[in-house]
Amino acid sequence: MNVLFAPSFARQLKTLERDLLEEVYEKIELFRDQKNHKKLKVHKLSGRLKGRYSFFVNYKIRIVFRYLKTKPKSAYLMAIGGHDIYK
């Protein structure tokens, strides 16, 4: 799967600690293979974030993304953070 970063996502990555950043990149690599989506707990969001999805980096950190209709097998990573990114 092709993974693209939103500019805001790239800026959020720069604020993360080095150890967490390494973990994020590991999870993104796992995310590229759809066989790992169950392991990452990929799930559809509702409410204000309807049409978007999320997966877990660790117990506290999540990544919000959407699948791109214009580019098959592509995901656009939009936000990273704690549970408050859903608000």
N, C-alpha and C positions, 0 to 999 in steps of 0.2 A: 504494500500500500504506500502511496506517495503521501508524505506529510508536509504541509505548509504551515508556516508560522505567521500569525497576525503581527503587525508592528507592535501592538500593545503587549502581546505575549512575549515577544523578544525583549522588550524593555523590562517586563516582570522577571524574566530569567536572569537578567543582569543583577538583580537585587538579591538573589538567593546565595546562601552560603555554598562554598565549594563542595562539601560532602553531599548536600541536598541536590545540587546541580548535577553531580555525577549520577545520583539515583534517578533523577528526572530523565536524563538522557538514556539510561538503561531501560526505563519503562517505555519511553517513546520507541526505542528499538523493538521491544516486545510487542508494542501496539501495532507496528507495521505488519505483523503476521496475524491475520484474523483468528488463527487457532488459539492465540493467547488472550483473546478478548474476555473469555469467561474468567480467567485467572486475574485479569486487571479489573474485573467487575464493571465492565462497560455497561452503562444503562442510559435509557432515554430520560430526559428531563421534562418537567411539565410546568404549567403556570407561565410566568414571565419568560422562561427559557425554553418554551415549547419549540420543538424542532431541533434542539441541540442535545448533545450527549455529554457524558462525563465518564472519566475513569480514575482509579486511585493510583497515586504514586506511592503513598504510604498511608498510615492510619489517619493522618491529619491533612495531607496535601492531595488536591484533586486537580485534574485538567478538564476544562470545558472545551468542547469542539463541535464541529458540524461536518457532516459529509457533504462533499461538493457534487451537485447534480451535473455541472458542466464538465467535470473531470472524473470519469468513473474510477473507482478505487482510490479516491483521494480524500484526505481529511484536512480541515483547517483548524489548527489549534488556536483558541481565542483567549483563554484566561487560565491562570494557575494560581492556586492559593488554598487557604483553608475553607471551611464550610461557608464562610461569609461571601465567597465569590458567587453564590447562588442568589444573593440579595440584590 
